[in-house]
Amino acid sequence: LPSLSRARALSRSLSLSRARSFSVQRLERCTNGTGYLRDHTMEQLEQLDASAYFSREAAGERIPRLTDVLQLARSLGLGINVEVKHLTEREIDVPTAHEKEMEEELAHAVCDAIEHCGMAPSEVVFSSYSRPAIAVLFRRLPDHSRAFLVEDIPADWEDFMAEFQCGALNFWCEAPGNSQAVIEQCARKASIYCYTVN
């Protein structure tokens, strides 16, 4: 949280472990832990160092709970983009029945945290590759904005966005299927944003 308190804008991604705020699915990428975040209990996650990976001076910082991040964003007057992670190996994979259930469970946990903190629609925007998660977010918090994340822009993007009232389509700028013509066609019909421009 100390590093977040210096932020001008916040973007947090969530992987499944009861709404623990974490931007990646594998622990070794940003902590002293190993394995998938979803395979650990809250008690195990609370023991991990989530900052020594980045800086020795920051050692000892723990993975914050989503409610902590939401409360900090509010105290700083910042809006926050909460990315609800997919549980498939790749973003474009269709989830198995078990993965779908877990993605829905995560979306419900996120909604619970948003409601617990009383976050207004103006304070939070959701984004996700997970269609099941977007469906839950739409049903539970219809007044909060949602963005549909994709790599290649799918053929059914417009129908999906209309059904779940997504306010934006966020796509990977380097995906092979995202030709200039496809992007221009999408831009005529929706707000679009590309990511990973670097």
Phi and psi in degrees as a GROMACS rama.xvg file:
@    title "Ramachandran Plot"
@    xaxis  label "Phi"
@    yaxis  label "Psi"
@TYPE xy
-55.9286  -40.2506  PRO-2
-68.4503  -32.8987  SER-3
-69.986  -30.3761  LEU-4
-67.4915  -14.8858  SER-5
-93.3856  -0.837002  ARG-6
-76.6662  149.16  ALA-7
-91.7483  -27.9603  ARG-8
-147.856  149.091  ALA-9
-115.221  139.705  LEU-10
-136.847  117.18  SER-11
-122.528  137.63  ARG-12
-106.348  147.59  SER-13
-122.157  130.447  LEU-14
-109.068  159.938  SER-15
-72.2948  115.336  LEU-16
-170.545  61.7397  SER-17
55.6924  52.0108  ARG-18
59.41  44.6197  ALA-19
-84.5402  136.422  ARG-20
-84.5204  117.092  SER-21
-159.027  138.532  PHE-22
-94.8935  -2.19951  SER-23
-136.111  164.389  VAL-24
-91.5129  -26.4752  GLN-25
-101.166  131.017  ARG-26
-66.0484  -37.4915  LEU-27
-66.2659  -14.4778  GLU-28
-70.5477  -30.1684  ARG-29
-139.371  8.63906  CYS-30
-140.116  -178.415  THR-31
-90.4118  10.2559  ASN-32
-93.9279  176.163  GLY-33
-134.483  157.394  THR-34
90.8126  -173.34  GLY-35
-81.5911  140.101  TYR-36
-54.7835  -43.7013  LEU-37
-64.2973  -16.5668  ARG-38
-91.315  7.54242  ASP-39
-119.11  149.533  HIS-40
-80.7793  165.44  THR-41
-59.6775  -39.6585  MET-42
-62.035  -40.9829  GLU-43
-66.655  -42.3301  GLN-44
-65.4597  -35.171  LEU-45
-65.756  -16.8571  GLU-46
-87.1178  -13.955  GLN-47
-79.3776  149.144  LEU-48
-93.8966  117.883  ASP-49
-103.825  12.2598  ALA-50
-128.525  -26.0693  SER-51
-60.0946  -26.0167  ALA-52
-57.3811  -35.7067  TYR-53
-95.2588  -33.3747  PHE-54
-162.446  132.627  SER-55
-64.7389  -32.3954  ARG-56
-65.4548  -26.4515  GLU-57
-94.4275  3.37013  ALA-58
-50.9376  141.799  ALA-59
102.422  -10.8558  GLY-60
-72.6834  134.687  GLU-61
-97.1458  164.104  ARG-62
-67.9029  119.139  ILE-63
-75.9066  152.912  PRO-64
-74.0784  151.828  ARG-65
-57.049  -40.2167  LEU-66
-60.7597  -35.1225  THR-67
-64.9277  -42.2154  ASP-68
-67.165  -41.9578  VAL-69
-62.7267  -44.2595  LEU-70
-65.9206  -37.5091  GLN-71
-65.65  -44.9281  LEU-72
-57.4965  -45.1103  ALA-73
-62.5639  -44.3344  ARG-74
-63.5016  -27.9904  SER-75
-91.9721  -2.74868  LEU-76
71.6816  28.9431  GLY-77
-104.267  145.242  LEU-78
-81.0963  162.564  GLY-79
-139.817  136.735  ILE-80
-99.9809  115.012  ASN-81
-100.911  107.797  VAL-82
-88.1221  118.874  GLU-83
-90.6525  113.653  VAL-84
-69.8013  151.598  LYS-85
-83.5037  159.99  HIS-86
-111.823  1.78786  LEU-87
-75.0294  161.098  THR-88
-61.223  -44.007  GLU-89
-120.269  153.288  ARG-90
-57.6234  -33.5788  GLU-91
-86.6349  -7.80124  ILE-92
-71.5464  142.924  ASP-93
-76.6712  130.018  VAL-94
-69.5  146.941  PRO-95
-68.6278  171.723  THR-96
-59.4074  -40.454  ALA-97
-67.3117  -44.0124  HIS-98
-62.96  -41.0775  GLU-99
-59.8299  -45.2721  LYS-100
-61.474  -41.0386  GLU-101
-68.7908  -38.2699  MET-102
-64.3746  -39.7982  GLU-103
-66.3234  -40.3212  GLU-104
-61.4598  -43.4046  GLU-105
-61.6489  -45.374  LEU-106
-61.1856  -39.1851  ALA-107
-64.3786  -41.1186  HIS-108
-63.4379  -39.3907  ALA-109
-63.4845  -45.9128  VAL-110
-60.3317  -41.3607  CYS-111
-58.3591  -43.6461  ASP-112
-66.0033  -42.3199  ALA-113
-61.6595  -45.249  ILE-114
-66.8545  -41.4373  GLU-115
-58.4441  -41.2173  HIS-116
-84.5495  -7.22731  CYS-117
65.1499  35.6852  GLY-118
-72.7047  125.058  MET-119
-76.1957  156.663  ALA-120
-54.9476  -29.7488  PRO-121
-73.2886  -13.3422  SER-122
-96.9386  -16.4224  GLU-123
-137.454  138.377  VAL-124
-126.252  139.703  VAL-125
-100.438  148.772  PHE-126
-142.634  147.548  SER-127
-165.661  147.754  SER-128
-81.2314  -22.2697  TYR-129
-78.6007  112.386  SER-130
-63.443  -43.2914  ARG-131
-59.9115  -38.6169  PRO-132
-65.7983  -43.5224  ALA-133
-60.6603  -38.9163  ILE-134
-61.9484  -42.7098  ALA-135
-65.6341  -46.0554  VAL-136
-59.1067  -39.8773  LEU-137
-64.742  -45.8585  PHE-138
-68.0031  -41.1248  ARG-139
-80.2008  -41.8399  ARG-140
-131.865  67.7266  LEU-141
-63.2009  -22.3717  PRO-142
-84.6241  -10.1482  ASP-143
-86.6542  141.783  HIS-144
-70.3414  146.296  SER-145
-130.525  141.836  ARG-146
-121.554  136.387  ALA-147
-92.5834  117.88  PHE-148
-93.1957  136.703  LEU-149
-144.767  159.923  VAL-150
-88.7165  -84.2435  GLU-151
-78.0828  137.679  ASP-152
-68.7349  118.406  ILE-153
-77.1379  158.096  PRO-154
-61.6749  -31.4581  ALA-155
-96.0538  16.5533  ASP-156
-55.57  -42.4795  TRP-157
-67.2198  -43.3314  GLU-158
-64.2562  -44.0375  ASP-159
-62.5499  -46.322  PHE-160
-63.3486  -37.5545  MET-161
-67.3946  -43.7139  ALA-162
-61.2195  -38.898  GLU-163
-109.734  16.7212  PHE-164
47.0366  50.4943  GLN-165
-76.5238  134.879  CYS-166
-86.6639  -14.027  GLY-167
-153.477  152.526  ALA-168
-112.467  117.986  LEU-169
-109.034  121.231  ASN-170
-124.898  159.413  PHE-171
-79.4319  124.314  TRP-172
-65.8289  -22.3504  CYS-173
-103.165  6.22784  GLU-174
-64.7367  133.405  ALA-175
-59.1829  -32.363  PRO-176
-80.3928  -6.67848  GLY-177
-91.5246  72.1805  ASN-178
-70.3099  163.088  SER-179
-58.3149  -38.3811  GLN-180
-64.4867  -41.9953  ALA-181
-65.1162  -43.958  VAL-182
-62.2369  -44.3936  ILE-183
-64.0262  -38.1654  GLU-184
-63.5181  -44.0378  GLN-185
-63.7565  -41.2272  CYS-186
-63.6804  -26.0358  ALA-187
-73.8342  -16.8078  ARG-188
-116.343  -15.0985  LYS-189
-156.818  164.843  ALA-190
-75.7252  126.781  SER-191
-124.819  146.968  ILE-192
-140.393  140.875  TYR-193
-103.216  154.782  CYS-194
-127.266  164.703  TYR-195
55.4279  57.1194  THR-196
-74.9956  -25.2241  VAL-197
